[in-house]
Amino acid sequence: MMSNPKILNAMLHLASPALPIGGFSYSQGLESAINVGLVHDQVSAKNWIHTNLHSVIANAEAIIWVYLFQGWQDSDLAKISYWNQWFWASRETSEFRAETIQMGWSLAKLMQELERGTDEQLKLLKEVKKITLPCAHSYACHITGMTDREGLQTYLYSWIENQVMSAMKSVPLGQVAGQKILLAVLDTVPDLIDEIFSKIALQEKPINTFSMQLSVLSARHESQYSRLFRS
């Protein structure tokens, strides 16, 4: 069955690197991993991206994204504000906090300037303080009519593509190597999304932000002598 063209267009729009929210400015610790030699070629770059997707993003950020999407569905400001604040507080370093606030603010501002949503939805969006990227992104997906699975897939695709582009610039890697990494990691996304929604449904300790190595690397990046990215 063919996908709804409007929904597909909305997914492509929000996943596009041309979306003016500054995603290209950040490597989310990858540049620091390259600096210390943990990532140095195609295989190590793929392993880094895959591990962080499955062991970090999937255990907290993706789950919170779903909770925020549910909040927008219910127009529940208390739930939206709670999980937005929870996610911001879970960012371990100043770089990670600055990143999610800058990108979240930029996307929320874009939605307002494009008048994406009803008056009531846009008013609710403006009520959220220190809006994070998952919060603004889940809003953008909800108002286009996406399902939670479609929206989460869009969010994860954007993260994966940005990581691949960061690796290509800073390892550096060639175009073919980058595409091989992108396709290999994307192949794991459908099953990963099933696992995320299963965790949410079963409430089996779904949120885990434990990622010591990533936190240390992000903190080191703040004072790294030479760098291409803001985090």
Secondary structure, DSSP 8 states (H G I E B T S, - for coil): ----HHHHHHHHHHH-TTSSS-GGG--TTHHHHHHTTS--SHHHHHHHHHHHIIIIIIIIIHHHHHHHHHHHHHT-HHHHHHHHHHHHHH--SHHHHHHHHHHHHHHHHHHHHTT-S-HHHHHHHHH-SS--HHHHHHHHHHHHT--HHHHHHHHHHHHHHHHHHHHHHHTT--HHHHHHHHHHHHTTHHHHHHHHHHHHHHTSS------HHHHHHHHHHTT-SS-SS--
